[in-house]
Amino acid sequence: MVDAKILSLILYASSSSFATVWTVDDDGKADFNTIQEAIDTSSNGDFISVQEGIYYETINFQGKAITVQGVNVENTIIDGSFTGGSIVTFENAETNSSVLSQLWIRGGSGSNWTDPIFGLQLCGGGIFCDQSSPMIRSCNITDNSAWGGGGMFVTQGDPQVLFCQLIHNEATGHGGGLYVNDHVNAILDSCDISNNSASWGGGMTCSVQSDPQILNCSFNENITHNVGGGIFIRSSSSPVILNSVFINNMQVSNPLGSGGGVCIYGGGDSGGPCYPSFTYCEFKNNSVQGDGGGMAVAYDAHPNITDCYLGSNHAGRSGGGLACVADPDHLFSSTANIEGCTIESNTADEEGGGIHVRFSDPMINNTSVIGNIAAITGGGINFFDSPNARLINSEICKNMPNAIEGSFADGGGNNISDTCDNCEGDVNGDAIVDVVDLLGVVGNWGPCEVCNEDINHDGLVNVTDLLIVVGNWGSCE
């Protein structure tokens, strides 16, 4: 009798022996001239190697568990400028065994999809993913356009998008770089989502119970005309965002717009609550014409914001760093949990240079609000009709024209002052600048997007940070 383990090895080897490597070259000797011809011929487990060149076509994986990989992402291009539609389509229940890798996707215009609010629209200029969960890695997705998801659109699927660039894409509706809608639990890891534009969600929109994991990503220099320069989160969506940066994103055109870096909008009874989390994230130099230069939290939105840095953001109205707002009846209040954060050097043309709280009940704990400026009042924090907002163990100092405006629930342990105790260089937060802090800087030497050792927040742990530690040596008391 044949041993079961030996039999399984024989069967695996037998099935693997049928896998084929196909080559595609648009102007040379190969198995096929087009990628779609190779896909049509391929079987599950096959590998399609695409040689350098520009392929003027669109492709559909047809549900096959195959790998389509370019030999060089910079010079292996699928261009849809002359064909129209989505460049790459996954619509036949593909899994992570369907792999798109090392290809430059450009010039797409999207496929028809019925948005739950806006009806039939073109979505997914570069990549269209419907009820499928492929793996997309090391791809450049650029210069595509659609109503939703100029770069990529996902609905009811859980793709893995790894080490990709989604740049210079445009959406006339949602999600310039990426639009995920309706139960999407995708993974985005180490992606650059920059220089995209949209009406809502310049870099990305998450909607309708979509909870992607967004890890180690950059959302830089995206533009929205309404809300969410970097990301717009709404309708019961609760993404997990870790170690990501939001820099130089903008909201333009609408004086009532919100969220230069991120806008979270639960939407009350029309959308449902949102519970996203942001951990070790950085928000710098984002701007908005309305509220929330770094982030806007509005109407039944309940984010956890932990160990984040919000600096040098600007609001044309209120909340230079962060705005937390809701309705006057407090029916759909926002209860942001802000813990261990630094909110500094933000500006607002009206109220709340650092944080603006209106009709809401956030908890601000162990957070530094330093050197922010408001044109009218609440240089550090402005509490407007928010008596249940809690402030605990936090330092509010060096803000102009005043530290705090309005009533709040004081949980104790706060240091509210016009000047700050000089404790710069206290990396580990023990109120002493000493060898422990010095070793922390040395041990984390090099690039660092968000870390305590990067004392001057320039993205590098280097000699500048070391000199700050040495220059502030001793007790902070």
C-alpha positions as CSV (number, residue, x, y, z in Angstrom):
1,M,0.0,0.0,0.0
2,V,1.4,3.4,-1.0
3,D,2.0,5.8,2.0
4,A,-0.3,8.8,1.9
5,K,2.5,11.3,2.2
6,I,4.4,9.7,-0.7
7,L,1.2,9.7,-2.8
8,S,0.6,13.4,-2.1
9,L,4.1,14.2,-3.2
10,I,3.7,12.2,-6.4
11,L,0.4,14.0,-7.1
12,Y,2.0,17.4,-6.4
13,A,5.0,16.7,-8.7
14,S,2.7,15.4,-11.4
15,S,0.4,18.5,-11.3
16,S,3.4,20.8,-11.2
17,S,4.9,19.2,-14.2
18,F,2.0,20.5,-16.3
19,A,2.8,24.2,-15.4
20,T,4.1,26.1,-18.4
21,V,6.1,29.2,-18.8
22,W,4.8,31.3,-21.7
23,T,6.7,34.3,-23.1
24,V,5.1,37.5,-24.6
25,D,7.0,40.0,-26.8
26,D,5.3,42.7,-28.9
27,D,8.3,42.9,-31.3
28,G,10.4,39.8,-30.9
29,K,10.5,36.1,-31.0
30,A,8.1,34.7,-28.3
31,D,5.2,32.4,-27.8
32,F,2.7,35.3,-28.2
33,N,2.6,38.9,-29.4
34,T,-0.1,39.9,-26.9
35,I,-0.6,39.3,-23.2
36,Q,-4.3,38.4,-23.6
37,E,-3.4,35.6,-26.1
38,A,-1.1,34.1,-23.5
39,I,-3.8,34.3,-20.8
40,D,-6.4,32.7,-23.2
41,T,-4.0,29.8,-23.8
42,S,-2.7,29.4,-20.2
43,S,-3.9,27.0,-17.5
44,N,-3.9,27.3,-13.7
45,G,-0.3,27.4,-12.4
46,D,1.2,28.8,-15.6
47,F,3.7,31.7,-15.6
48,I,3.5,34.4,-18.3
49,S,6.7,36.3,-18.7
50,V,6.1,39.7,-20.5
51,Q,9.2,41.1,-22.2
52,E,10.0,44.8,-22.4
53,G,7.7,46.9,-24.7
54,I,4.5,48.8,-24.9
55,Y,1.4,46.6,-25.2
56,Y,-1.6,48.5,-26.4
57,E,-4.3,46.2,-25.1
58,T,-6.5,45.5,-22.1
59,I,-6.4,42.1,-20.3
60,N,-8.8,39.9,-18.3
61,F,-7.5,37.1,-16.1
62,Q,-10.7,35.0,-16.8
63,G,-10.5,33.5,-13.3
64,K,-7.2,31.7,-13.9
65,A,-4.6,31.1,-11.1
66,I,-1.7,32.3,-13.2
67,T,1.1,34.8,-12.8
68,V,1.5,37.6,-15.4
69,Q,4.9,39.3,-14.7
70,G,6.9,41.9,-16.6
71,V,10.6,41.5,-16.8
72,N,11.1,45.2,-15.9
73,V,8.4,47.4,-14.5
74,E,9.9,50.6,-15.9
75,N,9.9,49.3,-19.5
76,T,7.1,46.7,-19.6
77,I,3.9,48.7,-20.1
78,I,0.3,47.9,-20.8
79,D,-1.2,51.1,-22.3
80,G,-5.0,51.5,-22.8
81,S,-4.9,54.9,-24.5
82,F,-6.2,53.5,-27.8
83,T,-8.5,50.7,-26.5
84,G,-10.5,52.3,-23.7
85,G,-11.9,50.5,-20.6
86,S,-10.0,49.1,-17.6
87,I,-6.4,48.0,-18.4
88,V,-6.6,44.9,-16.1
89,T,-9.9,43.2,-15.1
90,F,-10.4,40.6,-12.3
91,E,-14.1,39.6,-12.3
92,N,-14.2,35.8,-12.1
93,A,-13.5,35.1,-8.4
94,E,-9.8,35.2,-8.8
95,T,-7.8,34.5,-5.6
96,N,-4.3,35.5,-4.4
97,S,-3.1,32.7,-6.8
98,S,-3.8,35.1,-9.6
99,V,-0.8,37.4,-9.6
100,L,-0.1,40.6,-11.6
101,S,3.5,41.7,-11.1
102,Q,6.1,44.2,-12.4
103,L,4.0,45.8,-15.0
104,W,3.3,49.5,-15.7
105,I,-0.5,50.1,-16.1
106,R,-1.4,53.3,-17.8
107,G,-4.0,55.1,-20.0
108,G,-7.1,53.2,-18.7
109,S,-10.6,54.7,-18.5
110,G,-12.7,52.2,-16.5
111,S,-15.5,49.7,-16.7
112,N,-19.2,50.1,-16.0
113,W,-20.3,49.6,-12.4
114,T,-23.4,50.8,-10.5
115,D,-22.5,52.9,-7.5
116,P,-25.1,52.7,-4.7
117,I,-25.5,56.4,-4.6
118,F,-24.5,57.8,-8.0
119,G,-25.7,54.9,-10.3
120,L,-24.0,53.6,-13.4
121,Q,-20.4,54.9,-13.6
122,L,-17.0,54.0,-15.1
123,C,-14.7,52.7,-12.4
124,G,-11.2,51.3,-12.2
125,G,-9.3,53.1,-14.9
126,G,-6.1,51.0,-14.3
127,I,-7.5,47.9,-12.5
128,F,-11.1,46.8,-12.1
129,C,-11.6,44.1,-9.4
130,D,-15.1,42.8,-8.8
131,Q,-15.7,40.0,-6.3
132,S,-12.1,38.9,-6.7
133,S,-9.0,38.8,-4.5
134,P,-5.9,38.8,-6.7
135,M,-2.3,39.7,-5.7
136,I,-0.9,42.8,-7.3
137,R,2.7,43.5,-6.6
138,S,5.5,45.9,-7.7
139,C,3.3,47.6,-10.3
140,N,3.2,51.2,-11.5
141,I,-0.4,52.3,-11.9
142,T,-0.3,55.8,-13.4
143,D,-2.1,58.2,-15.6
144,N,-5.5,56.4,-15.6
145,S,-8.9,58.0,-15.2
146,A,-12.4,57.0,-14.3
147,W,-15.4,58.3,-12.3
148,G,-14.4,56.0,-9.4
149,G,-11.0,54.6,-8.7
150,G,-8.9,56.3,-11.3
151,G,-6.0,54.0,-10.6
152,M,-7.8,51.0,-9.1
153,F,-11.4,50.0,-8.1
154,V,-12.3,47.1,-5.8
155,T,-15.8,45.9,-4.7
156,Q,-16.5,42.8,-2.6
157,G,-13.0,41.5,-2.7
158,D,-9.8,41.2,-0.7
159,P,-6.9,41.8,-3.0
160,Q,-3.3,42.2,-1.8
161,V,-1.6,45.3,-3.2
162,L,2.1,45.2,-2.4
163,F,5.0,47.6,-3.2
164,C,2.9,49.4,-5.9
165,Q,2.8,53.0,-7.0
166,L,-0.6,54.6,-7.7
167,I,0.4,58.0,-9.1
168,H,-1.1,60.7,-11.3
169,N,-4.5,59.1,-11.6
170,E,-7.8,61.0,-11.7
171,A,-11.3,60.4,-10.6
172,T,-14.2,62.7,-11.3
173,G,-16.0,61.0,-8.4
174,H,-14.4,58.9,-5.7
175,G,-10.8,57.8,-5.1
176,G,-8.3,59.3,-7.4
177,G,-5.8,56.6,-6.7
178,L,-8.0,53.8,-5.3
179,Y,-11.8,53.4,-4.6
180,V,-12.9,50.5,-2.4
181,N,-16.6,50.0,-1.9
182,D,-18.8,47.3,-0.3
183,H,-17.1,44.8,2.1
184,V,-13.5,45.2,0.9
185,N,-10.8,43.8,3.3
186,A,-7.8,44.4,1.1
187,I,-4.2,44.7,2.2
188,L,-2.1,47.6,1.0
189,D,1.5,47.3,2.1
190,S,4.4,49.6,1.2
191,C,2.5,51.5,-1.5
192,D,3.0,55.1,-2.8
193,I,-0.4,56.7,-3.4
194,S,0.6,60.2,-4.5
195,N,-0.3,63.1,-6.9
196,N,-3.8,61.8,-7.6
197,S,-7.0,63.9,-7.7
198,A,-10.7,63.3,-7.1
199,S,-13.9,65.0,-6.1
200,W,-13.9,62.9,-2.9
201,G,-10.9,61.1,-1.6
202,G,-8.0,62.5,-3.6
203,G,-5.7,59.5,-2.8
204,M,-8.3,56.9,-1.8
205,T,-12.0,56.4,-0.7
206,C,-13.2,53.6,1.6
207,S,-17.0,53.2,1.6
208,V,-19.7,50.7,2.6
209,Q,-18.2,48.5,5.3
210,S,-14.8,48.4,3.8
211,D,-12.0,47.7,6.3
212,P,-8.7,47.4,4.4
213,Q,-5.3,47.2,6.2
214,I,-3.0,50.0,5.1
215,L,0.5,49.4,6.2
216,N,3.7,51.4,5.5
217,C,2.1,53.5,2.8
218,S,2.6,57.1,1.6
219,F,-0.3,59.5,0.7
220,N,1.5,62.6,-0.6
221,E,0.4,65.6,-2.7
222,N,-3.1,64.3,-3.5
223,I,-5.9,66.7,-4.2
224,T,-9.6,66.5,-3.4
225,H,-12.2,69.1,-4.4
226,N,-14.4,68.3,-1.4
227,V,-13.2,66.0,1.4
228,G,-10.3,63.8,2.2
229,G,-7.1,64.9,0.4
230,G,-5.3,61.7,1.3
231,I,-8.1,59.4,2.3
232,F,-11.9,59.7,2.6
233,I,-13.5,57.1,5.0
234,R,-17.3,56.8,5.2
235,S,-20.4,54.6,5.6
236,S,-19.4,52.1,8.3
237,S,-15.8,51.6,7.0
238,S,-13.1,51.1,9.5
239,P,-9.7,50.7,7.9
240,V,-6.6,49.9,10.0
241,I,-3.8,52.3,9.1
242,L,-0.3,51.7,10.5
243,N,3.0,53.5,10.0
244,S,1.8,55.6,7.1
245,V,2.4,59.2,6.1
246,F,0.2,61.9,4.8
247,I,2.2,64.9,3.5
248,N,1.2,67.9,1.4
249,N,-2.3,66.7,0.6
250,M,-4.8,69.5,-0.3
251,Q,-8.5,70.1,-0.3
252,V,-9.5,72.8,-2.8
253,S,-12.5,74.4,-4.5
254,N,-15.0,74.0,-1.7
255,P,-14.9,76.5,1.3
256,L,-16.9,74.0,3.4
257,G,-14.6,71.0,2.5
258,S,-12.9,69.0,5.2
259,G,-9.9,66.8,5.9
260,G,-6.8,67.9,4.1
261,G,-5.0,64.7,5.1
262,V,-7.9,62.4,6.0
263,C,-11.7,62.9,6.3
264,I,-13.7,60.4,8.3
265,Y,-17.5,60.8,7.9
266,G,-19.8,58.3,9.4
267,G,-22.8,60.0,7.9
268,G,-25.2,59.5,10.7
269,D,-28.3,57.5,9.9
270,S,-27.5,57.6,6.2
271,G,-24.1,56.0,6.5
272,G,-23.4,54.4,9.8
273,P,-20.5,54.7,12.3
274,C,-16.8,54.4,11.3
275,Y,-14.1,53.1,13.6
276,P,-10.8,53.4,11.8
277,S,-7.5,53.3,13.6
278,F,-4.3,55.3,12.9
279,T,-1.1,54.1,14.7
280,Y,2.4,55.6,14.2
281,C,1.2,57.8,11.4
282,E,2.4,61.2,10.4
283,F,0.4,64.2,9.0
284,K,2.5,67.1,7.8
285,N,1.8,70.2,5.6
286,N,-1.7,69.2,4.6
287,S,-4.2,71.9,4.0
288,V,-8.0,72.4,3.8
289,Q,-10.3,75.3,3.0
290,G,-12.7,74.2,5.6
291,D,-12.1,72.2,8.8
292,G,-9.4,69.8,9.8
293,G,-6.1,70.5,8.1
294,G,-4.5,67.2,9.1
295,M,-7.7,65.2,9.8
296,A,-11.4,65.8,10.0
297,V,-13.6,63.5,12.2
298,A,-17.3,64.1,11.6
299,Y,-20.7,62.8,12.3
300,D,-20.6,59.3,13.9
301,A,-16.9,58.9,13.4
302,H,-14.9,57.2,16.1
303,P,-11.2,56.8,15.2
304,N,-8.4,55.6,17.5
305,I,-5.4,57.9,16.8
306,T,-2.4,56.6,18.6
307,D,1.2,57.7,18.7
308,C,0.7,59.9,15.7
309,Y,2.3,63.2,14.7
310,L,0.3,66.1,13.3
311,G,2.4,69.1,12.4
312,S,2.4,72.2,10.2
313,N,-1.1,71.5,8.8
314,H,-3.5,74.4,7.9
315,A,-7.2,74.9,8.0
316,G,-9.0,77.8,6.3
317,R,-11.7,77.6,9.0
318,S,-11.0,75.6,12.2
319,G,-8.9,72.7,13.4
320,G,-5.5,73.2,11.9
321,G,-4.3,69.8,13.1
322,L,-7.5,68.1,13.8
323,A,-11.3,68.9,13.7
324,C,-13.8,66.7,15.6
325,V,-17.3,67.9,14.8
326,A,-20.9,66.7,14.8
327,D,-24.5,68.0,14.9
328,P,-25.8,70.5,17.5
329,D,-28.1,67.8,19.1
330,H,-25.1,65.5,19.7
331,L,-27.1,62.7,18.0
332,F,-24.2,61.7,15.8
333,S,-21.3,62.8,17.9
334,S,-17.7,61.9,17.2
335,T,-15.7,60.3,19.9
336,A,-12.1,60.3,18.7
337,N,-9.6,58.6,21.0
338,I,-6.4,60.6,20.7
339,E,-3.6,59.1,22.7
340,G,0.2,59.6,22.8
341,C,0.2,62.1,19.9
342,T,2.1,65.3,19.2
343,I,0.1,68.1,17.6
344,E,2.3,71.1,16.9
345,S,2.8,74.1,14.7
346,N,-0.6,73.9,13.0
347,T,-2.6,76.9,12.0
348,A,-6.3,77.8,11.6
349,D,-7.8,80.9,10.2
350,E,-10.6,80.8,12.7
351,E,-10.6,78.6,15.8
352,G,-8.6,75.7,17.2
353,G,-5.1,76.0,15.8
354,G,-4.2,72.5,17.1
355,I,-7.6,70.9,17.7
356,H,-11.2,72.1,17.1
357,V,-14.0,70.2,18.9
358,R,-17.6,71.1,18.0
359,F,-20.6,69.2,19.5
360,S,-18.4,66.2,20.1
361,D,-16.9,64.1,22.8
362,P,-13.3,63.1,22.0
363,M,-10.8,61.8,24.6
364,I,-7.4,63.5,24.4
365,N,-4.9,61.6,26.6
366,N,-1.1,61.8,27.1
367,T,-0.9,64.2,24.1
368,S,1.2,67.3,23.5
369,V,-0.4,70.3,21.8
370,I,2.4,72.7,21.2
371,G,3.0,75.9,19.3
372,N,-0.3,76.0,17.3
373,I,-1.9,79.3,16.2
374,A,-5.6,80.2,15.7
375,A,-6.6,83.6,14.2
376,I,-9.6,84.0,16.6
377,T,-9.4,81.7,19.7
378,G,-8.3,78.4,21.0
379,G,-4.8,78.4,19.8
380,G,-4.2,75.0,21.3
381,I,-7.7,73.5,21.6
382,N,-11.1,75.0,21.0
383,F,-14.0,73.3,22.7
384,F,-17.3,74.5,21.3
385,D,-20.4,73.2,23.1
386,S,-18.5,70.0,23.9
387,P,-18.5,69.8,27.8
388,N,-18.0,66.0,27.8
389,A,-14.8,66.1,25.8
390,R,-12.0,64.8,28.0
391,L,-8.5,66.0,28.4
392,I,-6.1,63.8,30.5
393,N,-2.4,63.9,31.2
394,S,-1.7,66.2,28.3
395,E,0.6,69.2,27.8
396,I,-1.0,72.3,26.2
397,C,1.6,75.0,25.8
398,K,3.1,77.8,23.7
399,N,-0.2,78.2,21.7
400,M,-1.5,81.5,20.4
401,P,-3.6,83.5,21.1
402,N,-4.5,81.3,24.1
403,A,-4.1,77.7,25.2
404,I,-7.7,76.5,25.4
405,E,-11.1,78.0,24.7
406,G,-14.4,76.5,26.1
407,S,-15.4,74.0,28.7
408,F,-14.3,70.4,28.9
409,A,-14.0,67.5,31.3
410,D,-10.7,67.8,33.0
411,G,-9.4,64.3,33.8
412,G,-6.4,65.6,35.6
413,G,-2.6,65.5,35.0
414,N,-2.7,68.3,32.5
415,N,-0.1,71.0,32.1
416,I,-1.7,74.0,30.5
417,S,0.7,77.0,30.1
418,D,1.7,79.8,27.8
419,T,5.3,78.4,27.8
420,C,6.6,74.9,27.5
421,D,9.0,73.1,29.8
422,N,12.2,72.4,27.8
423,C,12.3,68.7,27.5
424,E,13.3,68.4,23.9
425,G,15.4,65.3,23.4
426,D,13.6,63.2,26.1
427,V,13.0,60.3,23.7
428,N,11.7,57.8,26.2
429,G,9.5,60.3,28.1
430,D,11.0,59.8,31.6
431,A,11.6,63.6,32.1
432,I,15.4,63.1,31.9
433,V,17.5,63.6,28.8
434,D,20.4,61.2,29.4
435,V,22.3,58.3,28.0
436,V,19.1,56.2,27.5
437,D,17.8,58.8,25.0
438,L,21.2,59.1,23.3
439,L,21.4,55.3,22.8
440,G,17.8,55.4,21.5
441,V,18.9,57.8,18.8
442,V,22.0,55.8,17.9
443,G,20.0,52.6,17.8
444,N,17.5,53.9,15.3
445,W,19.9,55.8,13.1
446,G,18.7,56.3,9.5
447,P,15.4,56.8,7.8
448,C,12.4,56.9,10.0
449,E,8.9,58.0,8.9
450,V,7.4,58.1,12.4
451,C,9.5,57.5,15.6
452,N,10.3,59.3,18.8
453,E,14.0,59.3,18.0
454,D,13.4,61.6,15.0
455,I,13.2,64.6,17.3
456,N,13.0,67.3,14.6
457,H,10.6,65.2,12.5
458,D,12.5,65.5,9.3
459,G,12.2,61.7,8.5
460,L,15.8,60.9,9.5
461,V,17.4,60.0,12.8
462,N,20.8,61.5,12.4
463,V,23.4,63.9,13.9
464,T,20.8,66.7,14.2
465,D,18.8,64.6,16.6
466,L,21.9,63.5,18.5
467,L,22.9,67.2,19.0
468,I,19.4,68.0,20.3
469,V,19.8,65.3,23.0
470,V,23.3,66.5,24.0
471,G,22.1,70.1,24.0
472,N,19.3,69.4,26.4
473,W,21.1,67.0,28.7
474,G,19.8,66.7,32.2
475,S,16.5,66.8,34.1
476,C,13.4,68.3,32.5
477,E,12.0,69.4,35.8
